[in-house]
Amino acid sequence: MSAPRLRHAAAGFGRTVRSRIPATRRIPKLTTLIEGAARVGYGARGFVYLSAGALTLLAATDRIGDAVGTGGAAGWLAEQPFGRVWLVLLGLGLWAFVGWRLLQAVFDADHEGTDLKGWATRAGQAASGLFYGLLAAGVFEYLDEAGEATSQAAERAESIAENQEKAAWILDLPFGGLLLIAAGLVVLAVGVGNIVRAFRDDFDAALACPAAVRRPATALARAGYGARGFAYLPLGVFVVLAGLHARSGEVTTTAAALDALEAQPGGSWILGLTAAGLMAFGAFAFVEARWRRIRPPRDLTLG
């Protein structure tokens, strides 16, 4: 069934439910619920990146042992008082963001169109939804481990081992080395794409905010997208090398790749700047949670 037919079917179902069950008329319209969920989702994304950036900055200044990725922010949250409650809220927020990404990619909520540029943007939104879906699933996995005496080093080792198992499985497939190289190139492309967006995108066009907020918000977005793109590059290089050398042991995580970067001359400064950029990306996500133009598909409504 095509997207327009799905939207019309959803609208028709909503009108039928409201007409036959009077109590449902008190429920806000679907467009209102979608907007609320999207804003919660942007807030959850902001928390993840702001926390990951802050913890990475502490690592760059030797306040804590190692850098962390987006998943590490959930691990840190699990160790806080009422960790389970915060994890549930964060996980639900991320799933709300996944739902919004689905509407953007499938139902063209942002009205990107069906030309080549529009499809490219929507494909990126779909990939983003997949990433945040995996992140949300990982957050709920921490619920089973919250309160357990698991060190940060043990969690990192487990994450690296899981990634290496996946890489080994790919290498065992026909043309597995080429597939792993392709996966690494995709990671590199995502990183480069974020860096390009930092210079080219008109970020304030999607914001309905006061004029005084637009310039600092745009600065946050440019710094944030640039840093997020840069953070992907070392991981992509490791994955490509693993495919070239047919060694799954070279695959690592984003956090471990950043640690490898820190070990290079001037690495602490580079890591610190990257951490500050990730915090900027998180701060911009909070700006989006407050002022982004949320435009659900026009005909996706409960009447």
Order of alpha helices (4+ residues) and beta strands (2+ residues): alpha-alpha-alpha-alpha-alpha-alpha-alpha-alpha-alpha-alpha
